[in-house]
Every structure is written in structure tokens, then in C-alpha cells.
Amino acid sequence: MKNKLSRRKFGKVAGGITAAAAITSPMTLMKNAFAAENLSVVDWGPPWIDNTKELAAAWGKADITWTLHSGGAASILPKIKAAWPNPPYDVVDNWSPVFESMIKEGWAETVTLDDCPNMKYLPEGLIPKDSDGNWKAIPRGSSGVFFTYVPANCPIEIKHIDDLLSPKLKGQILWPNPTLNTNLQVVALAKARGGDEFNMQPGWDFLKELAASGNIGRISANTSDVITSLETGETSITFVDEGTLGGVKGAKLSHLTKTHESLKTFMFTSGWCVLSSSNNKKLAFDFANHTLTKESMESYYSATGEIPLSSQAEHSSNHLRFSSEESNKYAVVPDWDHLGAELDNWNKIFEKEIVTLL
């Protein structure tokens, strides 16, 4: 496109427009004309941005100004806040914890099936929502944290979370310390006993039973602990994220993601958030919708390894593909902000009340 307006020039133009002149200013007319043909997209570095650029080229409806996340994904938040209500972004690629922050700030535009028809192929339970149930992001990929075990080394078949208390499992459980998985392992125990991340006492009580039973053979502090312990047969059961399991090559695992509703899988998603400040919402939603096609989702999975949420897309990680019914039964999207706020306290409880029982 010959008349591409750069983000820098856009800032100068926008800065020179006053509220009083915004209706009739020729500069405003020029800005709006370009806004219909340009998007500003924030994405992660390779391989994410490389794949997104390929998808954008195939879409071909707008020139795109690309911005890379600098540091962690949450680093975009202060940049948006400092520039609000006129941040220079239309679409931001992010993940579950940051989605929650953007929704609470009121920065996430509501999205419907009219905006993104391909969202009908996504499990609704994994779509980020506000307190009124409005859809506020467009997830593409997902991963999870869940119970898994090595059947060849485990004395029993695991069918229910209470099986972890079996006397036959002495020393068989590799239990993560609270820092790993943001302590979702204890949230999982709490959920099984009627609690959740806001009511953790049932989970701590369950963990005390496990610790006293002698079934916890090791505490894992990092991914190397997980890989080594499972591969050597030191332990056979753990609670872990999908990414870490990519390093386990010497043991065949059975993932307990769809075994029983007492064994919850905690999902996090990544995808697009269209900013409520954007002047290009229709174009932004059209772009996001294109990335949800079967071909786009399979390309995304091949490039990034993230599991596509679309039921149309083919992939090999079927244990984390949930229908809407399965999602309601087996999958949980936790309150990530609450997890982060409570982690220090949960570490103290673990050291004081659990470690002493091991």
C-alpha cells in the first residue's frame, strides 16, 4: 500500500488534533481514512510473529504495523495504561493472566459471533469473559496443567483423585512445590473436596493426608526434577504442565485430563484481545477471525506447538482438546490474579504445615 501511515506519524497526527476540531479537521479525516486500511498488532517474537505475519499476508486486507512484546507478556500493560485512552495498538496477542488484567481495566472490547464467526468452533468455557459473561478475547491456542502418570511404573491404575491416597502408592508421587504451577496442584485438591482457589483449606487438608500417608516420594522444584524423577522411575505420578512433559522422553505417560471430573485440568489460553480504544475494531475482528480458520489454526500449531482451540483443526495433542461439554466437566480456568496474590502465603503454609509431615 502506497500511503501507509506509520505508528510514529500516526502519533504526531493524533497529538495535533484537539477535541473541538476532531469532527471537521482534515487531519482527522486523513487519520480515519488510513485507519480503515491499517492495523497495529502486538505479538511475541519468533515463532509467533513469523507465523502471524504469514497468516496476515494470506488475509491481505490491511497493512500491519508490528510491535513485539518486550520482556514478559504483562509488560504491555503499563504501556497501554500510560497512553490510554489512545494507545497505538488495535490488537494484542496475550494469554490468560494478562487477559484478566485487560478485562478488569476495561480495555478489552466485547466480541460476538457476528464479529468472529469462527469462534463457534471454540469451547465457550475457555473464552475469557467479564463478570457479566461477555466474551472479551479471542483465544487461539491453549495448554494445560494436569495430573499424569507412568502406568508401567505405577502399582495401580489411577481413575479418581482419591486413588492418590492408596497404600500401594508409597513414595510414588512427585509433588511440586507451590512455586511450580502457581500452586494449582493444591487448588486441584481443593476442587476435588468442594473448594477452589478462594477456599483452599479442603486442598491443604487433602495434601496433609497425602504427606502423612508416605505416598509423596519427592518434592519437585524445577522442570529437571520432573523429567529425571519420571524417567528414572523414582516416582510415577505428578501434576505438571504440558510444556515440561515435552522433555520427558524415557517414560510413556498417561495423562489424566479426561479420566474423572475429580481430576481437573487447569487451562490457560493465548490469543487476541481487540482494544476498546481501537478505531479499527471491525477490521481487527476480521483479522482475528481469519486466524481461527482450520488452515490458520493448523499452521499456528505447527509453528508454535500451542494446541489449537478450534474443533476444526487437526493436531496430535487430543488429550487437551475439549468439547464444550468436556470443558465444563474436566477443565478449569483459574483466577490468575488471585493465584499470584496468594503465592507467598501459600509457600509459607507449605513450609510450615506440609514439609514437616514428609
Summary of the structure (lengths in Angstrom):
residues: 358
radius of gyration: 23.0
end to end distance: 65.8
largest distance: 78.2
contacts: 1157
relative contact order: 0.17
helix: 45%
strand: 18%
